[in-house]
Amino acid sequence: MPFFAYKARNGHGDLIEGIQEGPSSAAVADVLFSGGMTPVQIEVTTKGSAEGQASWLDRLQQEKITK
């Protein structure tokens, strides 16, 4: 699967950048929306770097917000 570089805004309006693997930019947008982020830009990238994978791992391990 290709990698996509994205820029998105979280619920606080902060700009988040990262790399996400997915079958299409629409699938990556769905992942971002489901994570509470609004995509600003999504582009195919040739980098499937360790940095992008670490970013994904960091997001996976983040403390979840509960009510």
mmCIF file of the N, C-alpha and C atoms, coordinates in Angstrom:
data_MODEL
# 
_entry.id   MODEL 
# 
loop_
_atom_site.group_PDB 
_atom_site.id 
_atom_site.type_symbol 
_atom_site.label_atom_id 
_atom_site.label_alt_id 
_atom_site.label_comp_id 
_atom_site.label_asym_id 
_atom_site.label_entity_id 
_atom_site.label_seq_id 
_atom_site.pdbx_PDB_ins_code 
_atom_site.Cartn_x 
_atom_site.Cartn_y 
_atom_site.Cartn_z 
_atom_site.occupancy 
_atom_site.B_iso_or_equiv 
_atom_site.pdbx_formal_charge 
_atom_site.auth_seq_id 
_atom_site.auth_comp_id 
_atom_site.auth_asym_id 
_atom_site.auth_atom_id 
_atom_site.pdbx_PDB_model_num 
ATOM 1   N N  . MET A 1 1  ? 0.835   -1.182 0.000  1.00 0.00 ? 1  MET A N  1 
ATOM 2   C CA . MET A 1 1  ? 0.000   0.000  0.000  1.00 0.00 ? 1  MET A CA 1 
ATOM 3   C C  . MET A 1 1  ? 0.877   1.242  0.000  1.00 0.00 ? 1  MET A C  1 
ATOM 4   N N  . PRO A 1 2  ? 0.378   2.297  -0.611 1.00 0.00 ? 2  PRO A N  1 
ATOM 5   C CA . PRO A 1 2  ? 1.149   3.550  -0.625 1.00 0.00 ? 2  PRO A CA 1 
ATOM 6   C C  . PRO A 1 2  ? 1.096   4.275  0.720  1.00 0.00 ? 2  PRO A C  1 
ATOM 7   N N  . PHE A 1 3  ? 2.025   5.193  0.883  1.00 0.00 ? 3  PHE A N  1 
ATOM 8   C CA . PHE A 1 3  ? 2.061   6.051  2.066  1.00 0.00 ? 3  PHE A CA 1 
ATOM 9   C C  . PHE A 1 3  ? 1.577   7.442  1.674  1.00 0.00 ? 3  PHE A C  1 
ATOM 10  N N  . PHE A 1 4  ? 0.885   8.101  2.598  1.00 0.00 ? 4  PHE A N  1 
ATOM 11  C CA . PHE A 1 4  ? 0.366   9.446  2.366  1.00 0.00 ? 4  PHE A CA 1 
ATOM 12  C C  . PHE A 1 4  ? 0.862   10.374 3.463  1.00 0.00 ? 4  PHE A C  1 
ATOM 13  N N  . ALA A 1 5  ? 1.404   11.516 3.064  1.00 0.00 ? 5  ALA A N  1 
ATOM 14  C CA . ALA A 1 5  ? 1.768   12.572 4.020  1.00 0.00 ? 5  ALA A CA 1 
ATOM 15  C C  . ALA A 1 5  ? 0.518   13.412 4.213  1.00 0.00 ? 5  ALA A C  1 
ATOM 16  N N  . TYR A 1 6  ? 0.202   13.707 5.462  1.00 0.00 ? 6  TYR A N  1 
ATOM 17  C CA . TYR A 1 6  ? -1.009  14.494 5.714  1.00 0.00 ? 6  TYR A CA 1 
ATOM 18  C C  . TYR A 1 6  ? -0.746  15.641 6.670  1.00 0.00 ? 6  TYR A C  1 
ATOM 19  N N  . LYS A 1 7  ? -1.606  16.629 6.569  1.00 0.00 ? 7  LYS A N  1 
ATOM 20  C CA . LYS A 1 7  ? -1.702  17.716 7.537  1.00 0.00 ? 7  LYS A CA 1 
ATOM 21  C C  . LYS A 1 7  ? -3.167  17.745 7.946  1.00 0.00 ? 7  LYS A C  1 
ATOM 22  N N  . ALA A 1 8  ? -3.405  17.840 9.241  1.00 0.00 ? 8  ALA A N  1 
ATOM 23  C CA . ALA A 1 8  ? -4.774  17.834 9.754  1.00 0.00 ? 8  ALA A CA 1 
ATOM 24  C C  . ALA A 1 8  ? -4.848  18.717 10.987 1.00 0.00 ? 8  ALA A C  1 
ATOM 25  N N  . ARG A 1 9  ? -6.043  19.113 11.328 1.00 0.00 ? 9  ARG A N  1 
ATOM 26  C CA . ARG A 1 9  ? -6.280  19.909 12.540 1.00 0.00 ? 9  ARG A CA 1 
ATOM 27  C C  . ARG A 1 9  ? -7.002  19.033 13.555 1.00 0.00 ? 9  ARG A C  1 
ATOM 28  N N  . ASN A 1 10 ? -6.545  19.094 14.802 1.00 0.00 ? 10 ASN A N  1 
ATOM 29  C CA . ASN A 1 10 ? -7.227  18.354 15.853 1.00 0.00 ? 10 ASN A CA 1 
ATOM 30  C C  . ASN A 1 10 ? -8.364  19.201 16.421 1.00 0.00 ? 10 ASN A C  1 
ATOM 31  N N  . GLY A 1 11 ? -9.028  18.701 17.436 1.00 0.00 ? 11 GLY A N  1 
ATOM 32  C CA . GLY A 1 11 ? -10.164 19.394 18.026 1.00 0.00 ? 11 GLY A CA 1 
ATOM 33  C C  . GLY A 1 11 ? -9.825  20.745 18.628 1.00 0.00 ? 11 GLY A C  1 
ATOM 34  N N  . HIS A 1 12 ? -8.545  20.967 18.950 1.00 0.00 ? 12 HIS A N  1 
ATOM 35  C CA . HIS A 1 12 ? -8.106  22.243 19.515 1.00 0.00 ? 12 HIS A CA 1 
ATOM 36  C C  . HIS A 1 12 ? -7.630  23.209 18.433 1.00 0.00 ? 12 HIS A C  1 
ATOM 37  N N  . GLY A 1 13 ? -7.625  22.738 17.181 1.00 0.00 ? 13 GLY A N  1 
ATOM 38  C CA . GLY A 1 13 ? -7.169  23.580 16.077 1.00 0.00 ? 13 GLY A CA 1 
ATOM 39  C C  . GLY A 1 13 ? -5.689  23.487 15.810 1.00 0.00 ? 13 GLY A C  1 
ATOM 40  N N  . ASP A 1 14 ? -4.976  22.610 16.548 1.00 0.00 ? 14 ASP A N  1 
ATOM 41  C CA . ASP A 1 14 ? -3.534  22.452 16.342 1.00 0.00 ? 14 ASP A CA 1 
ATOM 42  C C  . ASP A 1 14 ? -3.276  21.706 15.033 1.00 0.00 ? 14 ASP A C  1 
ATOM 43  N N  . LEU A 1 15 ? -2.232  22.109 14.319 1.00 0.00 ? 15 LEU A N  1 
ATOM 44  C CA . LEU A 1 15 ? -1.850  21.443 13.078 1.00 0.00 ? 15 LEU A CA 1 
ATOM 45  C C  . LEU A 1 15 ? -1.034  20.201 13.405 1.00 0.00 ? 15 LEU A C  1 
ATOM 46  N N  . ILE A 1 16 ? -1.466  19.068 12.879 1.00 0.00 ? 16 ILE A N  1 
ATOM 47  C CA . ILE A 1 16 ? -0.793  17.785 13.076 1.00 0.00 ? 16 ILE A CA 1 
ATOM 48  C C  . ILE A 1 16 ? -0.296  17.318 11.712 1.00 0.00 ? 16 ILE A C  1 
ATOM 49  N N  . GLU A 1 17 ? 0.953   16.871 11.640 1.00 0.00 ? 17 GLU A N  1 
ATOM 50  C CA . GLU A 1 17 ? 1.503   16.344 10.402 1.00 0.00 ? 17 GLU A CA 1 
ATOM 51  C C  . GLU A 1 17 ? 1.965   14.923 10.639 1.00 0.00 ? 17 GLU A C  1 
ATOM 52  N N  . GLY A 1 18 ? 1.832   14.089 9.630  1.00 0.00 ? 18 GLY A N  1 
ATOM 53  C CA . GLY A 1 18 ? 2.278   12.719 9.775  1.00 0.00 ? 18 GLY A CA 1 
ATOM 54  C C  . GLY A 1 18 ? 2.238   11.973 8.466  1.00 0.00 ? 18 GLY A C  1 
ATOM 55  N N  . ILE A 1 19 ? 2.530   10.691 8.554  1.00 0.00 ? 19 ILE A N  1 
ATOM 56  C CA . ILE A 1 19 ? 2.509   9.799  7.407  1.00 0.00 ? 19 ILE A CA 1 
ATOM 57  C C  . ILE A 1 19 ? 1.639   8.617  7.780  1.00 0.00 ? 19 ILE A C  1 
ATOM 58  N N  . GLN A 1 20 ? 0.742   8.260  6.876  1.00 0.00 ? 20 GLN A N  1 
ATOM 59  C CA . GLN A 1 20 ? -0.184  7.157  7.122  1.00 0.00 ? 20 GLN A CA 1 
ATOM 60  C C  . GLN A 1 20 ? -0.201  6.251  5.891  1.00 0.00 ? 20 GLN A C  1 
ATOM 61  N N  . GLU A 1 21 ? -0.149  4.963  6.117  1.00 0.00 ? 21 GLU A N  1 
ATOM 62  C CA . GLU A 1 21 ? -0.257  4.005  5.024  1.00 0.00 ? 21 GLU A CA 1 
ATOM 63  C C  . GLU A 1 21 ? -1.735  3.719  4.781  1.00 0.00 ? 21 GLU A C  1 
ATOM 64  N N  . GLY A 1 22 ? -2.112  3.606  3.526  1.00 0.00 ? 22 GLY A N  1 
ATOM 65  C CA . GLY A 1 22 ? -3.502  3.306  3.221  1.00 0.00 ? 22 GLY A CA 1 
ATOM 66  C C  . GLY A 1 22 ? -3.706  3.044  1.742  1.00 0.00 ? 22 GLY A C  1 
ATOM 67  N N  . PRO A 1 23 ? -4.845  2.468  1.380  1.00 0.00 ? 23 PRO A N  1 
ATOM 68  C CA . PRO A 1 23 ? -5.112  2.155  -0.022 1.00 0.00 ? 23 PRO A CA 1 
ATOM 69  C C  . PRO A 1 23 ? -5.413  3.384  -0.871 1.00 0.00 ? 23 PRO A C  1 
ATOM 70  N N  . SER A 1 24 ? -5.893  4.475  -0.237 1.00 0.00 ? 24 SER A N  1 
ATOM 71  C CA . SER A 1 24 ? -6.222  5.697  -0.975 1.00 0.00 ? 24 SER A CA 1 
ATOM 72  C C  . SER A 1 24 ? -6.224  6.887  -0.019 1.00 0.00 ? 24 SER A C  1 
ATOM 73  N N  . SER A 1 25 ? -6.225  8.087  -0.604 1.00 0.00 ? 25 SER A N  1 
ATOM 74  C CA . SER A 1 25 ? -6.282  9.283  0.236  1.00 0.00 ? 25 SER A CA 1 
ATOM 75  C C  . SER A 1 25 ? -7.627  9.354  0.966  1.00 0.00 ? 25 SER A C  1 
ATOM 76  N N  . ALA A 1 26 ? -8.685  8.849  0.354  1.00 0.00 ? 26 ALA A N  1 
ATOM 77  C CA . ALA A 1 26 ? -9.999  8.839  1.008  1.00 0.00 ? 26 ALA A CA 1 
ATOM 78  C C  . ALA A 1 26 ? -9.977  7.946  2.246  1.00 0.00 ? 26 ALA A C  1 
ATOM 79  N N  . ALA A 1 27 ? -9.283  6.816  2.165  1.00 0.00 ? 27 ALA A N  1 
ATOM 80  C CA . ALA A 1 27 ? -9.177  5.915  3.322  1.00 0.00 ? 27 ALA A CA 1 
ATOM 81  C C  . ALA A 1 27 ? -8.383  6.586  4.439  1.00 0.00 ? 27 ALA A C  1 
ATOM 82  N N  . VAL A 1 28 ? -7.328  7.311  4.083  1.00 0.00 ? 28 VAL A N  1 
ATOM 83  C CA . VAL A 1 28 ? -6.543  8.034  5.079  1.00 0.00 ? 28 VAL A CA 1 
ATOM 84  C C  . VAL A 1 28 ? -7.402  9.127  5.725  1.00 0.00 ? 28 VAL A C  1 
ATOM 85  N N  . ALA A 1 29 ? -8.194  9.824  4.925  1.00 0.00 ? 29 ALA A N  1 
ATOM 86  C CA . ALA A 1 29 ? -9.090  10.853 5.464  1.00 0.00 ? 29 ALA A CA 1 
ATOM 87  C C  . ALA A 1 29 ? -10.070 10.230 6.455  1.00 0.00 ? 29 ALA A C  1 
ATOM 88  N N  . ASP A 1 30 ? -10.596 9.048  6.137  1.00 0.00 ? 30 ASP A N  1 
ATOM 89  C CA . ASP A 1 30 ? -11.515 8.360  7.050  1.00 0.00 ? 30 ASP A CA 1 
ATOM 90  C C  . ASP A 1 30 ? -10.839 8.048  8.383  1.00 0.00 ? 30 ASP A C  1 
ATOM 91  N N  . VAL A 1 31 ? -9.579  7.609  8.323  1.00 0.00 ? 31 VAL A N  1 
ATOM 92  C CA . VAL A 1 31 ? -8.821  7.307  9.548  1.00 0.00 ? 31 VAL A CA 1 
ATOM 93  C C  . VAL A 1 31 ? -8.640  8.576  10.374 1.00 0.00 ? 31 VAL A C  1 
ATOM 94  N N  . LEU A 1 32 ? -8.309  9.674  9.703  1.00 0.00 ? 32 LEU A N  1 
ATOM 95  C CA . LEU A 1 32 ? -8.110  10.939 10.412 1.00 0.00 ? 32 LEU A CA 1 
ATOM 96  C C  . LEU A 1 32 ? -9.416  11.415 11.054 1.00 0.00 ? 32 LEU A C  1 
ATOM 97  N N  . PHE A 1 33 ? -10.509 11.376 10.293 1.00 0.00 ? 33 PHE A N  1 
ATOM 98  C CA . PHE A 1 33 ? -11.806 11.777 10.841 1.00 0.00 ? 33 PHE A CA 1 
ATOM 99  C C  . PHE A 1 33 ? -12.185 10.927 12.040 1.00 0.00 ? 33 PHE A C  1 
ATOM 100 N N  . SER A 1 34 ? -11.955 9.614  11.946 1.00 0.00 ? 34 SER A N  1 
ATOM 101 C CA . SER A 1 34 ? -12.314 8.726  13.059 1.00 0.00 ? 34 SER A CA 1 
ATOM 102 C C  . SER A 1 34 ? -11.439 8.980  14.278 1.00 0.00 ? 34 SER A C  1 
ATOM 103 N N  . GLY A 1 35 ? -10.268 9.574  14.071 1.00 0.00 ? 35 GLY A N  1 
ATOM 104 C CA . GLY A 1 35 ? -9.385  9.932  15.178 1.00 0.00 ? 35 GLY A CA 1 
ATOM 105 C C  . GLY A 1 35 ? -9.635  11.337 15.696 1.00 0.00 ? 35 GLY A C  1 
ATOM 106 N N  . GLY A 1 36 ? -10.693 11.994 15.225 1.00 0.00 ? 36 GLY A N  1 
ATOM 107 C CA . GLY A 1 36 ? -11.028 13.324 15.712 1.00 0.00 ? 36 GLY A CA 1 
ATOM 108 C C  . GLY A 1 36 ? -10.262 14.450 15.047 1.00 0.00 ? 36 GLY A C  1 
ATOM 109 N N  . MET A 1 37 ? -9.658  14.162 13.884 1.00 0.00 ? 37 MET A N  1 
ATOM 110 C CA . MET A 1 37 ? -8.897  15.183 13.166 1.00 0.00 ? 37 MET A CA 1 
ATOM 111 C C  . MET A 1 37 ? -9.592  15.523 11.852 1.00 0.00 ? 37 MET A C  1 
ATOM 112 N N  . THR A 1 38 ? -9.418  16.755 11.405 1.00 0.00 ? 38 THR A N  1 
ATOM 113 C CA . THR A 1 38 ? -9.963  17.200 10.127 1.00 0.00 ? 38 THR A CA 1 
ATOM 114 C C  . THR A 1 38 ? -8.816  17.359 9.140  1.00 0.00 ? 38 THR A C  1 
ATOM 115 N N  . PRO A 1 39 ? -8.803  16.564 8.073  1.00 0.00 ? 39 PRO A N  1 
ATOM 116 C CA . PRO A 1 39 ? -7.715  16.659 7.092  1.00 0.00 ? 39 PRO A CA 1 
ATOM 117 C C  . PRO A 1 39 ? -7.680  18.019 6.409  1.00 0.00 ? 39 PRO A C  1 
ATOM 118 N N  . VAL A 1 40 ? -6.478  18.545 6.247  1.00 0.00 ? 40 VAL A N  1 
ATOM 119 C CA . VAL A 1 40 ? -6.259  19.797 5.534  1.00 0.00 ? 40 VAL A CA 1 
ATOM 120 C C  . VAL A 1 40 ? -5.600  19.490 4.199  1.00 0.00 ? 40 VAL A C  1 
ATOM 121 N N  . GLN A 1 41 ? -4.653  18.530 4.207  1.00 0.00 ? 41 GLN A N  1 
ATOM 122 C CA . GLN A 1 41 ? -3.917  18.165 3.005  1.00 0.00 ? 41 GLN A CA 1 
ATOM 123 C C  . GLN A 1 41 ? -3.490  16.706 3.118  1.00 0.00 ? 41 GLN A C  1 
ATOM 124 N N  . ILE A 1 42 ? -3.653  15.957 2.029  1.00 0.00 ? 42 ILE A N  1 
ATOM 125 C CA . ILE A 1 42 ? -3.211  14.560 1.971  1.00 0.00 ? 42 ILE A CA 1 
ATOM 126 C C  . ILE A 1 42 ? -2.567  14.360 0.606  1.00 0.00 ? 42 ILE A C  1 
ATOM 127 N N  . GLU A 1 43 ? -1.308  13.916 0.601  1.00 0.00 ? 43 GLU A N  1 
ATOM 128 C CA . GLU A 1 43 ? -0.574  13.704 -0.646 1.00 0.00 ? 43 GLU A CA 1 
ATOM 129 C C  . GLU A 1 43 ? 0.178   12.385 -0.587 1.00 0.00 ? 43 GLU A C  1 
ATOM 130 N N  . VAL A 1 44 ? 0.279   11.714 -1.730 1.00 0.00 ? 44 VAL A N  1 
ATOM 131 C CA . VAL A 1 44 ? 1.078   10.496 -1.816 1.00 0.00 ? 44 VAL A CA 1 
ATOM 132 C C  . VAL A 1 44 ? 2.533   10.862 -1.584 1.00 0.00 ? 44 VAL A C  1 
ATOM 133 N N  . THR A 1 45 ? 3.235   10.024 -0.829 1.00 0.00 ? 45 THR A N  1 
ATOM 134 C CA . THR A 1 45 ? 4.657   10.249 -0.580 1.00 0.00 ? 45 THR A CA 1 
ATOM 135 C C  . THR A 1 45 ? 5.403   8.943  -0.790 1.00 0.00 ? 45 THR A C  1 
ATOM 136 N N  . THR A 1 46 ? 6.655   9.056  -1.137 1.00 0.00 ? 46 THR A N  1 
ATOM 137 C CA . THR A 1 46 ? 7.479   7.862  -1.311 1.00 0.00 ? 46 THR A CA 1 
ATOM 138 C C  . THR A 1 46 ? 8.126   7.467  0.005  1.00 0.00 ? 46 THR A C  1 
ATOM 139 N N  . LYS A 1 47 ? 7.945   8.295  1.026  1.00 0.00 ? 47 LYS A N  1 
ATOM 140 C CA . LYS A 1 47 ? 8.565   8.015  2.320  1.00 0.00 ? 47 LYS A CA 1 
ATOM 141 C C  . LYS A 1 47 ? 7.646   7.136  3.154  1.00 0.00 ? 47 LYS A C  1 
ATOM 142 N N  . GLY A 1 48 ? 8.086   5.951  3.448  1.00 0.00 ? 48 GLY A N  1 
ATOM 143 C CA . GLY A 1 48 ? 7.433   5.096  4.418  1.00 0.00 ? 48 GLY A CA 1 
ATOM 144 C C  . GLY A 1 48 ? 8.403   5.007  5.579  1.00 0.00 ? 48 GLY A C  1 
ATOM 145 N N  . SER A 1 49 ? 8.851   6.160  6.012  1.00 0.00 ? 49 SER A N  1 
ATOM 146 C CA . SER A 1 49 ? 9.978   6.260  6.922  1.00 0.00 ? 49 SER A CA 1 
ATOM 147 C C  . SER A 1 49 ? 9.675   5.739  8.312  1.00 0.00 ? 49 SER A C  1 
ATOM 148 N N  . ALA A 1 50 ? 10.719  5.470  9.039  1.00 0.00 ? 50 ALA A N  1 
ATOM 149 C CA . ALA A 1 50 ? 10.581  5.077  10.446 1.00 0.00 ? 50 ALA A CA 1 
ATOM 150 C C  . ALA A 1 50 ? 9.930   6.207  11.231 1.00 0.00 ? 50 ALA A C  1 
ATOM 151 N N  . GLU A 1 51 ? 10.169  7.457  10.804 1.00 0.00 ? 51 GLU A N  1 
ATOM 152 C CA . GLU A 1 51 ? 9.543   8.601  11.472 1.00 0.00 ? 51 GLU A CA 1 
ATOM 153 C C  . GLU A 1 51 ? 8.026   8.506  11.372 1.00 0.00 ? 51 GLU A C  1 
ATOM 154 N N  . GLY A 1 52 ? 7.510   8.182  10.188 1.00 0.00 ? 52 GLY A N  1 
ATOM 155 C CA . GLY A 1 52 ? 6.073   8.059  10.013 1.00 0.00 ? 52 GLY A CA 1 
ATOM 156 C C  . GLY A 1 52 ? 5.510   6.912  10.828 1.00 0.00 ? 52 GLY A C  1 
ATOM 157 N N  . GLN A 1 53 ? 6.246   5.803  10.902 1.00 0.00 ? 53 GLN A N  1 
ATOM 158 C CA . GLN A 1 53 ? 5.790   4.657  11.671 1.00 0.00 ? 53 GLN A CA 1 
ATOM 159 C C  . GLN A 1 53 ? 5.828   4.966  13.160 1.00 0.00 ? 53 GLN A C  1 
ATOM 160 N N  . ALA A 1 54 ? 6.840   5.686  13.603 1.00 0.00 ? 54 ALA A N  1 
ATOM 161 C CA . ALA A 1 54 ? 6.908   6.057  15.020 1.00 0.00 ? 54 ALA A CA 1 
ATOM 162 C C  . ALA A 1 54 ? 5.763   6.982  15.373 1.00 0.00 ? 54 ALA A C  1 
ATOM 163 N N  . SER A 1 55 ? 5.440   7.891  14.457 1.00 0.00 ? 55 SER A N  1 
ATOM 164 C CA . SER A 1 55 ? 4.332   8.809  14.685 1.00 0.00 ? 55 SER A CA 1 
ATOM 165 C C  . SER A 1 55 ? 3.033   8.019  14.855 1.00 0.00 ? 55 SER A C  1 
ATOM 166 N N  . TRP A 1 56 ? 2.844   7.015  14.028 1.00 0.00 ? 56 TRP A N  1 
ATOM 167 C CA . TRP A 1 56 ? 1.654   6.171  14.130 1.00 0.00 ? 56 TRP A CA 1 
ATOM 168 C C  . TRP A 1 56 ? 1.658   5.438  15.467 1.00 0.00 ? 56 TRP A C  1 
ATOM 169 N N  . LEU A 1 57 ? 2.789   4.923  15.864 1.00 0.00 ? 57 LEU A N  1 
ATOM 170 C CA . LEU A 1 57 ? 2.898   4.209  17.132 1.00 0.00 ? 57 LEU A CA 1 
ATOM 171 C C  . LEU A 1 57 ? 2.640   5.147  18.303 1.00 0.00 ? 57 LEU A C  1 
ATOM 172 N N  . ASP A 1 58 ? 3.178   6.360  18.230 1.00 0.00 ? 58 ASP A N  1 
ATOM 173 C CA . ASP A 1 58 ? 2.936   7.346  19.288 1.00 0.00 ? 58 ASP A CA 1 
ATOM 174 C C  . ASP A 1 58 ? 1.444   7.651  19.414 1.00 0.00 ? 58 ASP A C  1 
ATOM 175 N N  . ARG A 1 59 ? 0.770   7.836  18.277 1.00 0.00 ? 59 ARG A N  1 
ATOM 176 C CA . ARG A 1 59 ? -0.673  8.116  18.317 1.00 0.00 ? 59 ARG A CA 1 
ATOM 177 C C  . ARG A 1 59 ? -1.445  6.938  18.889 1.00 0.00 ? 59 ARG A C  1 
ATOM 178 N N  . LEU A 1 60 ? -1.010  5.727  18.575 1.00 0.00 ? 60 LEU A N  1 
ATOM 179 C CA . LEU A 1 60 ? -1.678  4.530  19.086 1.00 0.00 ? 60 LEU A CA 1 
ATOM 180 C C  . LEU A 1 60 ? -1.564  4.448  20.601 1.00 0.00 ? 60 LEU A C  1 
ATOM 181 N N  . GLN A 1 61 ? -0.435  4.894  21.145 1.00 0.00 ? 61 GLN A N  1 
ATOM 182 C CA . GLN A 1 61 ? -0.179  4.781  22.571 1.00 0.00 ? 61 GLN A CA 1 
ATOM 183 C C  . GLN A 1 61 ? -0.640  6.003  23.369 1.00 0.00 ? 61 GLN A C  1 
ATOM 184 N N  . GLN A 1 62 ? -1.157  7.020  22.688 1.00 0.00 ? 62 GLN A N  1 
ATOM 185 C CA . GLN A 1 62 ? -1.628  8.212  23.398 1.00 0.00 ? 62 GLN A CA 1 
ATOM 186 C C  . GLN A 1 62 ? -2.788  7.866  24.299 1.00 0.00 ? 62 GLN A C  1 
ATOM 187 N N  . GLU A 1 63 ? -2.860  8.566  25.411 1.00 0.00 ? 63 GLU A N  1 
ATOM 188 C CA . GLU A 1 63 ? -3.977  8.374  26.337 1.00 0.00 ? 63 GLU A CA 1 
ATOM 189 C C  . GLU A 1 63 ? -5.263  8.834  25.676 1.00 0.00 ? 63 GLU A C  1 
ATOM 190 N N  . LYS A 1 64 ? -6.281  8.014  25.779 1.00 0.00 ? 64 LYS A N  1 
ATOM 191 C CA . LYS A 1 64 ? -7.568  8.329  25.151 1.00 0.00 ? 64 LYS A CA 1 
ATOM 192 C C  . LYS A 1 64 ? -8.391  9.219  26.081 1.00 0.00 ? 64 LYS A C  1 
ATOM 193 N N  . ILE A 1 65 ? -9.194  10.073 25.474 1.00 0.00 ? 65 ILE A N  1 
ATOM 194 C CA . ILE A 1 65 ? -10.074 10.957 26.240 1.00 0.00 ? 65 ILE A CA 1 
ATOM 195 C C  . ILE A 1 65 ? -11.370 10.216 26.503 1.00 0.00 ? 65 ILE A C  1 
ATOM 196 N N  . THR A 1 66 ? -11.749 10.150 27.774 1.00 0.00 ? 66 THR A N  1 
ATOM 197 C CA . THR A 1 66 ? -12.999 9.499  28.144 1.00 0.00 ? 66 THR A CA 1 
ATOM 198 C C  . THR A 1 66 ? -13.825 10.448 28.985 1.00 0.00 ? 66 THR A C  1 
ATOM 199 N N  . LYS A 1 67 ? -15.119 10.218 29.014 1.00 0.00 ? 67 LYS A N  1 
ATOM 200 C CA . LYS A 1 67 ? -16.016 11.072 29.805 1.00 0.00 ? 67 LYS A CA 1 
ATOM 201 C C  . LYS A 1 67 ? -16.456 10.349 31.041 1.00 0.00 ? 67 LYS A C  1 
# 
